[in-house]
């Protein structure tokens, strides 16, 4: 098909002729087009990471590997009131060389260890657990909360409230409460619902203890906070024995028989409850742990 012709007007033709004439007479060559400068930020060049030098300091992630020292024998724990010097050393086999190594407990001088102290026992077990853990032998058993342990929490609040009403006190830290709790229970043998002996109670760790404690008895917690608000004094941590827990359990049963079951609201207004708290700690030194088992 024939292309349509383009009509050129005289004015357009004249302007083209003038442009050609001017270009031919001008000896100056046209300026070259400017090249754009490279943008350093837009560069896609990737600088390679320097090669890791041999012998450099390993990172924490590189160190989080199993220890080459593997403890011999079954996993055992120290118990309150049971002296066993063999627990102060651990015989381990090196998984690489087969060499036998003996590790020794050094947190407390051996001659100063009190085998009746829950604090000392917890230090020994923490050292042993660390060695087992590094070897990949984690403790998998989970100790369920016992009724007496929950009674301990309840008594902590009641006794603290009673003390705060008589004088100004400061509330203890979570660690101080946990230490007092472990002092009571670590190394003890409690009985289950069917009268069977349970495993020896071990130390409650911070996360598990805080999770349980923070959920227990919100009404009593609120009452205690109101009692200490605006006051000051010494830190008060009640000393709770097994005898006190059993007496408290008997008092709760007595009040329940009278139709008073809400210990957080109703029981404190009864004469029996007031007398109970007034004389509760009078003979605490005479309380023995003979009632450890239910």
GIFENCOR-V418297 format. One record per pair of residues at least 12 apart in sequence whose C-alpha atoms are under 8 Angstrom apart, sorted by the first residue. I is the first residue (numbers start at 1). J is the second residue. Records with the same first field share a line. If there is no record, write none. Layout:
I->J, J
This chain:
65->134
66->134, 135, 136
67->134, 135, 136
68->93, 94, 95, 96, 135
69->92, 93, 94, 95, 101, 135
70->92, 93, 94, 95, 132, 135
71->90, 91, 92, 93, 131, 132, 135
72->90, 91, 92, 93
75->132
77->125, 128
78->121, 124, 125
79->115, 121, 186, 187, 200
80->115, 116, 117, 118, 121, 186, 187, 188
81->115, 116, 117, 187
82->115, 116
83->115
87->124
88->104, 105, 124
89->102, 103, 104, 105
90->102, 103, 104, 128
91->103
105->124, 127
107->123
108->120
117->183
118->182, 183, 186, 187
119->179, 183
122->203
143->201
148->245
151->245, 249
152->181, 240, 245
153->213, 216
154->216, 217
155->240, 245, 248
156->237, 238, 240
157->220, 221, 224
158->220
159->238, 277
160->224, 236, 237, 238
161->223, 224, 227
162->277
164->224, 227, 228
165->227
167->233
168->228, 231, 232, 233, 234
169->228, 231, 232, 233, 234, 235, 236
170->228, 231, 232, 233, 234, 235, 236
171->228, 235, 236, 237
172->235, 236, 237
174->210
175->206
176->237
177->237
178->204, 206, 209
180->237, 239
182->203, 204
184->240, 241, 242
185->201, 202, 203
186->200, 201, 202, 203
187->200, 201, 202
188->200, 201, 292
189->201, 292, 293
190->292, 293, 294
191->293, 294
195->294
217->264
219->264
220->264
241->284, 287, 288, 289
242->287, 288, 289, 290, 291, 292
243->287, 288, 289, 290, 291, 292
244->280, 284, 287
246->291
255->267
